[in-house]
Amino acid sequence: MPDYKVKQGDCISSIAHQHGLFWETIWNHPKNAKLQQARRDPNARRDPNALYPGDVVFVPDKEEKKELGATEQRHRFRRKGEPSRLRLRVLDGDKPLSHEPYVLDVEGQTFSGNTHGDGWIKVPIPPGAQEGTLYLGKKRRVYKLKLGHVDPYDEVSGAKVRLRNLGYYTGSIDGELNEETTEAVKWFQQKAGLNETGNLDQATMDELKNRHGG
């Protein structure tokens, strides 16, 4: 099977779903080892859903598996594998919105509950999902979600998305560093207790990902 070139909105789970494979089958393949190394998070974990448009993923062919079973009997087979999970943190500035009631609609599937004490919402979602709507709080504030559209934290575009989601940046999302980006980075660094250089150094990117999540 040819290599797959990542598009905006793709993740390993959605790619695996398209090709009828488990995400682990693709992600853990030796031919994707270099991609794993490139997509590490601040804690040195390899993040299978932090892909960047243009990344190349090797997709192996399906393998036939045979199971022995007696004839004229009924046999039960259980599909292995974990569902995709959405991890979403809701904040008011730097303050987590704890125990807020929410309703989350992801392409026809509805989830409801209360945010965790640290503001997190964690739910299983369809592996190919790309959009969702979050209704938050008693006043049901509405947030439109683009799933899989946050670039890796160590790319400029990924840093810009996180800065915007955290309220530090209001400009366009692209790979260019400009004056508006520098000022947003300085503001974030000030709030985070980092040196106010305006540069996206490793310490700044790591702290940005830690505060934003995913």
VOBA-1610 file (N, C-alpha, C; in pm, whole numbers, padded with zeros to 5 digits, always signed):
BEGIN
Met+00085-00119+00000Met+00000+00000+00000Met+00089+00124+00000Pro+00060+00226-00081Pro+00146+00345-00086Pro+00141+00424+00044Asp+00244+00509+00063Asp+00246+00597+00179Asp+00129+00695+00173Tyr+00085+00740+00290Tyr-00027+00833+00299Tyr+00028+00970+00340Lys-00005+01073+00263Lys+00038+01209+00294Lys-00070+01278+00377Val-00031+01324+00495Val-00127+01379+00591Val-00185+01511+00541Lys-00318+01525+00558Lys-00389+01648+00528Lys-00435+01712+00659Gln-00472+01840+00652Gln-00524+01908+00770Gln-00647+01834+00822Gly-00650+01807+00951Gly-00762+01735+01012Gly-00738+01587+01029Asp-00630+01534+00969Asp-00600+01392+00983Asp-00534+01362+01118Cys-00556+01243+01167Cys-00481+01188+01280Cys-00465+01039+01253Ile-00383+00972+01331Ile-00360+00830+01308Ile-00490+00752+01318Ser-00577+00791+01412Ser-00704+00719+01427Ser-00790+00731+01303Ser-00798+00853+01245Ser-00882+00870+01126Ser-00821+00801+01005Ile-00689+00803+00994Ile-00622+00733+00883Ile-00646+00584+00892Ala-00633+00529+01014Ala-00657+00387+01034Ala-00801+00351+01000His-00895+00437+01040His-01036+00412+01012His-01061+00407+00861Gln-00998+00498+00787Gln-01014+00501+00641Gln-00967+00372+00575His-00861+00313+00632His-00800+00195+00570His-00841+00064+00636Gly-00933+00070+00732Gly-00983-00052+00794Gly-00882-00122+00883Leu-00798-00043+00951Leu-00695-00098+01038Leu-00709-00041+01178Phe-00646-00107+01277Phe-00635-00050+01409Phe-00526+00057+01406Trp-00543+00163+01487Trp-00444+00271+01483Trp-00306+00222+01528Glu-00305+00125+01623Glu-00176+00073+01670Glu-00100+00003+01559Thr-00173-00062+01467Thr-00109-00135+01357Thr-00028-00039+01271Ile-00081+00080+01248Ile-00010+00180+01169Ile+00098+00249+01252Trp+00060+00297+01368Trp+00151+00380+01448Trp+00275+00303+01494Asn+00258+00177+01529Asn+00369+00099+01582Asn+00449+00025+01475His+00416+00048+01347His+00491-00018+01241His+00634+00040+01236Pro+00735-00045+01219Pro+00874+00004+01216Pro+00899+00114+01114Lys+00826+00113+01004Lys+00847+00215+00901Lys+00796+00352+00943Asn+00725+00360+01056Asn+00679+00489+01108Asn+00760+00534+01229Ala+00874+00468+01252Ala+00957+00500+01369Ala+01008+00645+01364Lys+01051+00691+01246Lys+01101+00829+01235Lys+00990+00930+01261Leu+00870+00899+01217Leu+00757+00988+01242Leu+00728+00993+01391Gln+00736+00880+01458Gln+00716+00877+01603Gln+00816+00967+01674Gln+00941+00960+01633Gln+01045+01041+01695Gln+01018+01190+01674Ala+00965+01225+01555Ala+00940+01366+01523Ala+00822+01423+01598Arg+00730+01337+01640Arg+00607+01385+01702Arg+00602+01347+01850Arg+00705+01387+01923Arg+00708+01367+02068Arg+00645+01485+02138Asp+00586+01460+02255Asp+00531+01570+02333Asp+00635+01610+02439Pro+00608+01713+02522Pro+00707+01759+02619Pro+00754+01653+02717Asn+00675+01549+02740Asn+00713+01442+02833Asn+00778+01324+02762Ala+00820+01346+02636Ala+00890+01246+02554Ala+00802+01130+02514Arg+00669+01148+02527Arg+00579+01046+02475Arg+00556+01072+02327Arg+00538+00966+02250Arg+00511+00979+02108Arg+00361+00996+02090Asp+00320+01106+02031Asp+00179+01141+02022Asp+00123+01101+01885Pro+00040+00997+01878Pro-00009+00950+01748Pro-00108+01044+01681Asn-00157+01144+01752Asn-00256+01233+01692Asn-00202+01373+01668Ala-00072+01393+01687Ala-00011+01524+01662Ala+00060+01522+01528Leu-00018+01508+01422Leu+00039+01505+01288Leu+00034+01644+01225Tyr+00119+01666+01125Tyr+00128+01794+01056Tyr+00105+01772+00908Pro+00025+01860+00843Pro+00004+01842+00700Pro+00135+01829+00623Gly+00144+01723+00544Gly+00267+01695+00471Gly+00346+01581+00532Asp+00320+01547+00659Asp+00382+01427+00717Asp+00345+01306+00632Val+00436+01210+00626Val+00410+01089+00548Val+00398+00969+00643Val+00286+00898+00632Val+00257+00783+00717Val+00258+00657+00631Phe+00333+00557+00674Phe+00329+00429+00604Phe+00208+00352+00653Val+00126+00305+00558Val+00006+00228+00590Val+00026+00085+00539Pro+00042-00012+00628Pro+00065-00149+00584Pro-00061-00211+00525Asp-00043-00315+00445Asp-00156-00390+00392Asp-00224-00468+00505Lys-00351-00495+00484Lys-00422-00580+00580Lys-00366-00721+00575Glu-00364-00786+00689Glu-00319-00924+00697Glu-00436-01015+00732Glu-00445-01125+00661Glu-00553-01220+00688Glu-00519-01301+00812Lys-00615-01314+00899Lys-00597-01394+01021Lys-00696-01510+01021Lys-00648-01629+01050Lys-00733-01747+01052Lys-00751-01798+01194Glu-00873-01837+01225Glu-00904-01894+01356Glu-00967-02031+01336Leu-00928-02127+01419Leu-00984-02261+01411Leu-01116-02267+01488Gly-01211-02340+01431Gly-01339-02356+01498Gly-01416-02475+01441Ala-01488-02541+01527Ala-01563-02660+01484Ala-01678-02618+01393Thr-01709-02702+01296Thr-01820-02674+01205Thr-01953-02696+01275Glu-02058-02635+01220Glu-02193-02646+01269Glu-02207-02600+01414Gln-02120-02508+01452Gln-02131-02446+01585Gln-02124-02294+01569Arg-02180-02228+01665Arg-02177-02081+01662Arg-02053-02033+01736His-01981-01937+01675His-01859-01883+01736His-01872-01732+01749Arg-01819-01680+01856Arg-01826-01536+01881Arg-01686-01477+01871Phe-01673-01369+01796Phe-01545-01299+01781Phe-01564-01155+01828Arg-01470-01108+01906Arg-01477-00972+01957Arg-01368-00888+01892Arg-01408-00773+01839Arg-01312-00683+01775Arg-01231-00612+01882Lys-01098-00620+01869Lys-01009-00555+01964Lys-00984-00411+01920Gly-00918-00336+02010Gly-00883-00198+01977Gly-00959-00099+02063Glu-00900+00017+02084Glu-00960+00120+02167Glu-01028+00224+02080Pro-01141+00282+02128Pro-01204+00390+02051Pro-01117+00516+02059Ser-01137+00607+01965Ser-01070+00736+01973Ser-01128+00812+02091Arg-01047+00897+02150Arg-01093+00975+02265Arg-01066+01123+02241Leu-01164+01204+02277Leu-01148+01348+02273Leu-01112+01396+02412Arg-01001+01470+02421Arg-00958+01533+02547Arg-00964+01683+02525Leu-01057+01749+02593Leu-01082+01891+02574Leu-01082+01959+02710Arg-01004+02066+02723Arg-00999+02139+02849Arg-01061+02277+02831Val-01153+02313+02919Val-01220+02443+02910Val-01169+02534+03021Leu-01129+02656+02981Leu-01068+02750+03072Leu-01135+02886+03062Asp-01129+02963+03169Asp-01164+03105+03168Asp-01036+03179+03198Gly-00968+03225+03089Gly-00832+03275+03107Gly-00742+03159+03140Asp-00674+03166+03254Asp-00590+03055+03300Asp-00661+02965+03401Lys-00786+02998+03433Lys-00859+02925+03537Lys-00945+02815+03475Pro-00925+02690+03517Pro-01009+02580+03466Pro-01155+02599+03508Leu-01247+02571+03417Leu-01389+02575+03448Leu-01429+02438+03502Ser-01436+02427+03633Ser-01458+02300+03700Ser-01607+02273+03720His-01645+02146+03705His-01779+02099+03736His-01889+02177+03660Glu-01855+02218+03538Glu-01953+02286+03453Glu-02033+02182+03375Pro-02167+02192+03375Pro-02246+02098+03294Pro-02220+02123+03146Tyr-02217+02014+03071Tyr-02194+02028+02927Tyr-02274+01924+02850Val-02301+01958+02724Val-02353+01862+02627Val-02262+01873+02505Leu-02212+01760+02458Leu-02120+01759+02345Leu-02179+01673+02234Asp-02194+01733+02117Asp-02244+01660+02000Asp-02129+01642+01902Val-02096+01517+01871Val-01990+01486+01775Val-02050+01402+01664Glu-02083+01468+01553Glu-02135+01402+01434Glu-02247+01304+01466Gly-02346+01353+01542Gly-02464+01274+01571Gly-02461+01197+01701Gln-02343+01183+01763Gln-02334+01118+01893Gln-02331+01226+02002Thr-02412+01208+02105Thr-02425+01308+02210Thr-02369+01255+02342Phe-02292+01340+02409Phe-02234+01308+02538Phe-02269+01423+02633Ser-02294+01391+02759Ser-02326+01495+02856Ser-02263+01459+02990Gly-02247+01560+03073Gly-02189+01539+03205Gly-02142+01672+03261Asn-02043+01666+03348Asn-01982+01785+03407Asn-01831+01779+03384Thr-01770+01895+03363Thr-01626+01898+03346Thr-01558+01850+03474His-01438+01794+03458His-01362+01748+03574His-01315+01869+03656Gly-01260+01841+03771Gly-01214+01948+03859Gly-01109+02038+03796Asp-01032+01984+03701Asp-00930+02064+03633Asp-00977+02113+03496Gly-01109+02103+03471Gly-01164+02158+03349Gly-01167+02066+03229Trp-01127+01940+03247Trp-01118+01849+03134Trp-01251+01782+03102Ile-01271+01758+02973Ile-01378+01671+02922Ile-01308+01560+02845Lys-01339+01436+02878Lys-01275+01322+02812Lys-01384+01221+02774Val-01404+01203+02644Val-01510+01113+02597Val-01461+01034+02476Pro-01514+00912+02455Pro-01483+00837+02333Pro-01562+00895+02216Ile-01499+00903+02100Ile-01566+00960+01982Ile-01539+00871+01861Pro-01617+00885+01754Pro-01590+00809+01632Pro-01451+00842+01578Pro-01375+00743+01530Pro-01237+00767+01489Pro-01220+00864+01374Gly-01319+00878+01289Gly-01305+00968+01175Gly-01371+01104+01196Ala-01414+01133+01318Ala-01487+01257+01345Ala-01401+01379+01319Gln-01460+01483+01257Gln-01387+01605+01225Gln-01450+01730+01286Glu-01577+01722+01324Glu-01644+01840+01378Glu-01730+01803+01499Gly-01753+01903+01582Gly-01839+01883+01697Gly-01890+02016+01748Thr-01988+02011+01839Thr-02043+02131+01901Thr-02051+02107+02051Leu-01997+02201+02128Leu-01999+02193+02273Leu-02094+02298+02328Tyr-02190+02254+02412Tyr-02282+02344+02482Tyr-02239+02343+02628Leu-02192+02457+02677Leu-02127+02460+02807Leu-02201+02548+02907Gly-02215+02497+03030Gly-02273+02574+03139Gly-02425+02579+03135Lys-02481+02637+03237Lys-02627+02648+03246Lys-02684+02738+03137Lys-02604+02833+03090Lys-02650+02922+02983Lys-02625+02861+02845Arg-02568+02741+02843Arg-02542+02666+02719Arg-02468+02751+02615Arg-02352+02803+02657Arg-02266+02873+02562Arg-02222+02775+02454Val-02221+02818+02330Val-02198+02729+02217Val-02057+02748+02161Tyr-01985+02636+02143Tyr-01851+02637+02086Tyr-01845+02535+01973Lys-01804+02579+01856Lys-01786+02490+01743Lys-01644+02432+01747Leu-01633+02302+01730Leu-01505+02234+01741Leu-01461+02180+01605Lys-01334+02201+01573Lys-01271+02140+01456Lys-01175+02034+01509Leu-01211+01909+01498Leu-01133+01801+01557Leu-01018+01762+01465Gly-00901+01749+01523Gly-00783+01711+01445Gly-00720+01827+01370His-00762+01950+01400His-00712+02066+01325His-00608+02146+01403Val-00560+02094+01515Val-00454+02162+01589Val-00321+02098+01549Asp-00234+02177+01487Asp-00104+02126+01443Asp-00016+02095+01564Pro+00092+02016+01546Pro+00182+01983+01657Pro+00230+02108+01729Tyr+00253+02093+01859Tyr+00284+02208+01944Tyr+00415+02276+01906Asp+00508+02203+01840Asp+00637+02262+01807Asp+00642+02320+01666Glu+00526+02332+01601Glu+00515+02405+01475Glu+00456+02544+01505Val+00498+02645+01429Val+00448+02781+01451Val+00296+02785+01446Ser+00238+02719+01346Ser+00092+02717+01334Ser+00027+02652+01455Gly+00089+02548+01510Gly+00037+02483+01629Gly+00045+02572+01751Ala+00155+02647+01762Ala+00168+02743+01873Ala+00063+02852+01862Lys+00038+02900+01740Lys-00061+03006+01721Lys-00202+02961+01761Val-00239+02839+01723Val-00371+02787+01761Val-00384+02782+01912Arg-00281+02733+01981Arg-00288+02722+02126Arg-00292+02859+02192Leu-00213+02954+02140Leu-00217+03090+02193Leu-00356+03152+02174Arg-00417+03127+02059Arg-00551+03181+02033Arg-00654+03116+02124Asn-00648+02984+02138Asn-00745+02915+02224Asn-00734+02958+02370Leu-00612+02999+02411Leu-00591+03042+02549Leu-00616+03192+02567Gly-00649+03262+02458Gly-00685+03403+02468Gly-00572+03502+02454Tyr-00455+03458+02406Tyr-00341+03548+02394Tyr-00322+03603+02252Tyr-00392+03546+02155Tyr-00365+03579+02015Tyr-00497+03582+01938Thr-00509+03676+01844Thr-00633+03688+01767Thr-00610+03687+01617Gly-00486+03667+01573Gly-00455+03675+01431Gly-00481+03547+01355Ser-00431+03542+01233Ser-00451+03427+01146Ser-00362+03311+01190Ile-00404+03191+01150Ile-00327+03070+01184Ile-00247+03028+01061Asp-00117+03048+01068Asp-00028+03009+00960Asp+00110+02982+01019Gly+00207+02961+00934Gly+00341+02927+00982Gly+00437+03044+00990Glu+00383+03168+00987Glu+00468+03286+00986Glu+00477+03349+01125Leu+00600+03387+01162Leu+00622+03462+01285Leu+00620+03611+01251Asn+00529+03685+01313Asn+00523+03828+01288Asn+00514+03903+01421Glu+00499+04034+01414Glu+00499+04116+01535Glu+00383+04078+01627Glu+00268+04051+01570Glu+00152+04013+01651Glu+00177+03882+01726Thr+00243+03789+01658Thr+00277+03662+01722Thr+00375+03684+01836Thr+00477+03766+01811Thr+00578+03793+01913Thr+00517+03854+02038Glu+00425+03950+02020Glu+00359+04013+02135Glu+00274+03913+02211Ala+00207+03823+02138Ala+00125+03720+02204Ala+00214+03626+02285Val+00328+03589+02228Val+00420+03500+02298Val+00474+03569+02425Lys+00508+03697+02415Lys+00557+03770+02533Lys+00452+03774+02643Trp+00328+03798+02603Trp+00218+03803+02702Trp+00204+03668+02771Phe+00208+03560+02690Phe+00199+03426+02748Phe+00317+03399+02841Gln+00437+03435+02798Gln+00556+03412+02880Gln+00547+03486+03012Gln+00495+03609+03008Gln+00478+03686+03131Gln+00385+03616+03228Lys+00270+03568+03177Lys+00173+03500+03262Lys+00227+03366+03314Ala+00313+03303+03234Ala+00366+03171+03272Ala+00492+03179+03356Gly+00542+03301+03380Gly+00663+03316+03461Gly+00790+03280+03385Leu+00788+03293+03252Leu+00905+03263+03170Leu+00973+03393+03127Asn+01095+03382+03076Asn+01164+03499+03024Asn+01087+03556+02905Glu+01062+03686+02907Glu+00981+03749+02803Glu+01067+03784+02682Thr+01097+03684+02603Thr+01180+03703+02485Thr+01098+03720+02357Gly+00975+03670+02359Gly+00893+03671+02238Gly+00927+03559+02142Asn+01023+03475+02181Asn+01066+03364+02096Asn+00996+03235+02137Leu+00966+03153+02037Leu+00906+03022+02065Leu+01017+02922+02094Asp+01084+02941+02208Asp+01188+02846+02247Asp+01124+02721+02305Gln+01207+02623+02335Gln+01154+02494+02379Gln+01074+02506+02508Ala+01124+02586+02604Ala+01054+02600+02732Ala+00915+02662+02711Thr+00907+02758+02620Thr+00778+02823+02593Thr+00681+02727+02526Met+00730+02652+02426Met+00643+02558+02357Met+00595+02448+02450Asp+00684+02400+02537Asp+00646+02295+02631Asp+00538+02346+02728Glu+00558+02468+02779Glu+00460+02523+02874Glu+00327+02552+02804Leu+00334+02595+02679Leu+00213+02621+02601Leu+00133+02493+02582Lys+00200+02385+02551Lys+00129+02257+02533Lys+00074+02207+02667Asn+00152+02223+02776Asn+00105+02177+02906Asn-00021+02251+02949Arg-00025+02381+02925Arg-00141+02460+02967Arg-00261+02439+02877His-00235+02419+02749His-00343+02402+02653His-00393+02259+02651Gly-00297+02163+02656Gly-00331+02022+02636Gly-00338+01993+02489Gly-00312+01865+02454Gly-00324+01815+02319Gly-00300+01904+02200
//
